[in-house]
Amino acid sequence: MRNFTSVNDLALLSGENTGDAIDALVQKALAHKANPFGRKELGTNKRIGCLFLNPSMRTRLSTQIAAQNLGMEAIVFNVGSEGWALEFEEEAIMSGTTVEHIKDAAPVFGKYFDILAIRTFPSLKNREDDYSELYIKQFIRYAGTPVLSLESATLHPLQSLTDIITITELMQQSGRDNDRDKKPKIVMTWAPHVKPLPQCVANSFAQWINAWGRADFVITHPEDYELSEAFTNGATITHNQEEALKDADFVYVKNWSTFHDYGKIYESDPKWMLTNKKLEGTRDAKVMHCLPVRRNVELSDEVLDGPNSIVTQEAGNRVWAAQAVLEELLQSNG
Ligand code: CP
């Protein structure tokens, strides 16, 4: 695996089908969780640069911890607030606010680091631009070193791997992991929010759960909040949240802004917020959210503070997802 920017990078692992490759990566992550320092020799004398063009708490800290567990030195650089303003467009006439072209900066990062990890967000102004993934592609093009996505304009693969690790863990604890005929029902439900958010986490979760193939997957959202079919294809999609939640084993709560009429909020109807009442129709479903969460907007206090919430366990697992992926990148790239 040269880079890690989406589930498609796993297709290159060992010639396995993607579902098996995801399972293998999940097992590696759980092995790291059981023995965090067991592969400390792997990253000795290696350095990872974690470049942030946008804010982060979980992704930043979990990636640093994962790298250090593998013996790597992790250096964080807040490019967005502390670095020179980068230009990403080819053949740009740089007479505006950008100071340095990615074509010049990325090879320098490549000299300093063995792995480059990048976080960027979409503008939510121009769908074509955002979905071209220009920023991360330009780093891959010019850095000359493996690139790890810490969330890009359209995807958040480390979050999605974490989510499948967490679901697998819960399935193992309940003894359901060996019974492939009894797939868990996973429901991703849209939630209200006060401002337009990217589609990254929702796109990525749909992409990974579909590729995994181990669940009955349902997406529910209000009308006009359809996501790109490039990621949802294979899932059942409904506007009826109550119907969707029926018999769910896992409920994944996330807001996203509109995809077709790009980057808008049409409604923030509180009736879409997940409450304990709505969980009554589920199979005592575990409730997931990538965090940060707007309490009593996306999710009620009673759910977040109650026994069904696994959001802290989920966030804790970010370390093991990052560690499993870094292990793959270190092994594949010497
Ligand atoms: N879930 C997630 O990516 O959290 P941060 O934005 O805090 O990194």
Residues whose N, C-alpha, C, O or C-beta is under 5 A from the ligand:
A	BS01	CP	P55 S56 M57 R58 T59 R60 C290 L291 P292
